[in-house]
Amino acid sequence: MLLQIVVFILTFCIMEFMAWFTHKYVMHGFLWNLHADHHKKDHDSWFERNDAFFIFYAIVSITCFYTWSIGSFDLGLAIGLGILAYGIAYFLVHDIFIHQRFKLFRNANNRYAKAVRRAHKMHHKHLGKDKGECFGMLVVPWKYFKN
């Protein structure tokens, strides 16, 4: 049980790196055509092409659940839950808190909330593929923690 908990926490933390890496080298790289509408909305739909990225991590998570359920991968549940938990946290912070796709958490004004918003705003000031500073969702660079 302890191993499962450690693997869950480790997976959640590794997902912060994976989110940064995917964002910098995939979304702002060869799959920019899917991510571009996140920076410059060119449609009236609530959904963005960018939303397709969650499907990849969902498939990885579901595969882990499946391999665990058939008994071929004992740590599959812990890894799958770690990916799922990070996905939920990412959705809450990025899509709901920062981009206000649902009008929740509008009045959060602590230092962390301000830093997350400030860092994300700096990333979105660049509308093109290049020059967009990338950072993780939970680990925000210290330079954004101003009073």
C-alpha positions in Angstrom: 0.0 0.0 0.0 2.8 2.4 0.9 4.4 1.7 -2.5 1.1 2.5 -4.3 0.9 5.9 -2.4 4.5 6.8 -3.2 4.0 5.9 -6.9 0.8 7.9 -7.0 2.5 11.0 -5.6 5.6 10.5 -7.8 3.4 10.2 -10.9 1.5 13.3 -10.0 4.8 15.2 -9.6 6.3 13.8 -12.9 3.1 15.0 -14.6 4.2 18.5 -13.8 7.3 17.9 -15.9 5.3 16.2 -18.6 2.9 19.1 -18.8 5.8 21.6 -19.2 7.6 19.3 -21.7 4.5 18.7 -23.8 3.6 22.3 -23.8 7.0 23.6 -24.7 8.1 21.0 -27.3 4.8 19.6 -28.6 2.1 22.3 -28.3 4.5 25.0 -29.2 6.3 22.7 -31.6 5.0 20.2 -34.2 1.4 20.3 -32.9 1.1 24.1 -32.8 -1.9 23.9 -35.2 -3.9 22.2 -32.4 -2.7 24.6 -29.7 -2.8 27.9 -31.6 -6.5 28.5 -30.9 -5.7 28.6 -27.2 -3.6 31.7 -27.7 -5.7 33.4 -30.4 -9.3 32.3 -30.4 -10.4 32.1 -34.1 -13.9 30.5 -33.5 -17.0 30.9 -31.5 -17.1 27.5 -29.9 -16.6 26.9 -26.2 -14.4 24.0 -27.2 -10.9 24.6 -28.6 -8.8 22.3 -30.8 -6.3 22.6 -27.9 -8.8 20.5 -25.8 -7.7 17.4 -27.8 -4.4 17.2 -25.8 -6.3 15.8 -22.8 -7.2 12.8 -24.8 -3.6 11.6 -25.0 -3.1 11.6 -21.2 -6.6 10.1 -20.7 -5.7 7.2 -22.9 -2.4 6.7 -21.0 -4.3 6.8 -17.7 -7.1 4.4 -18.9 -4.5 2.0 -20.2 -2.8 2.0 -16.8 -6.2 1.2 -15.2 -6.9 -1.5 -17.7 -3.5 -3.2 -17.3 -4.0 -3.1 -13.5 -7.5 -4.5 -13.8 -6.4 -7.6 -15.8 -3.5 -8.2 -13.4 -0.6 -7.5 -15.7 0.7 -4.3 -14.1 0.4 -4.0 -10.3 1.3 -0.3 -10.3 -1.1 0.6 -13.1 -3.8 1.8 -10.6 -1.4 4.1 -8.8 0.0 5.5 -12.0 -3.4 5.9 -13.6 -4.8 7.7 -10.6 -1.7 10.0 -10.5 -2.3 11.0 -14.1 -6.0 11.4 -13.5 -5.4 13.5 -10.3 -3.0 15.8 -12.2 -5.5 16.1 -15.0 -8.2 17.2 -12.6 -5.8 19.6 -10.9 -4.7 21.0 -14.2 -8.3 21.5 -15.4 -9.2 23.3 -12.1 -6.2 25.6 -12.2 -5.8 26.2 -15.9 -9.2 26.0 -17.5 -11.4 27.1 -14.5 -9.2 29.3 -12.4 -7.0 31.0 -15.0 -9.2 31.0 -18.1 -12.5 31.1 -16.3 -14.2 28.6 -18.7 -16.5 28.2 -15.7 -17.0 31.2 -13.5 -15.5 29.9 -10.3 -12.7 31.0 -8.1 -12.9 34.5 -9.4 -12.1 36.1 -6.0 -9.0 34.2 -5.2 -6.3 36.8 -4.4 -3.6 35.1 -2.4 0.1 35.3 -3.5 0.0 31.9 -5.3 -3.2 32.7 -7.2 -1.7 36.1 -8.3 1.6 34.5 -9.3 -0.2 31.8 -11.4 -2.3 34.4 -13.2 0.7 36.7 -13.8 2.9 33.9 -15.2 0.1 32.6 -17.4 -0.6 36.1 -18.7 3.0 36.5 -19.6 2.9 33.3 -21.6 -0.3 34.4 -23.4 1.0 37.8 -24.4 2.8 36.1 -27.3 0.2 35.0 -29.8 2.6 33.0 -32.0 4.4 29.7 -31.7 7.7 31.1 -30.6 8.7 33.2 -27.6 6.0 31.9 -25.3 7.6 31.3 -21.9 6.5 27.9 -20.7 6.1 26.8 -17.1 4.4 24.1 -15.1 1.0 24.5 -13.5 1.9 24.0 -9.9 5.5 25.1 -9.9 5.4 28.8 -10.8 8.7 30.7 -11.2 9.6 32.8 -8.2 9.8 36.0 -10.3 6.0 36.1 -10.5 5.6 36.1 -6.7 5.3 39.9 -6.3 3.4 41.6 -3.5 
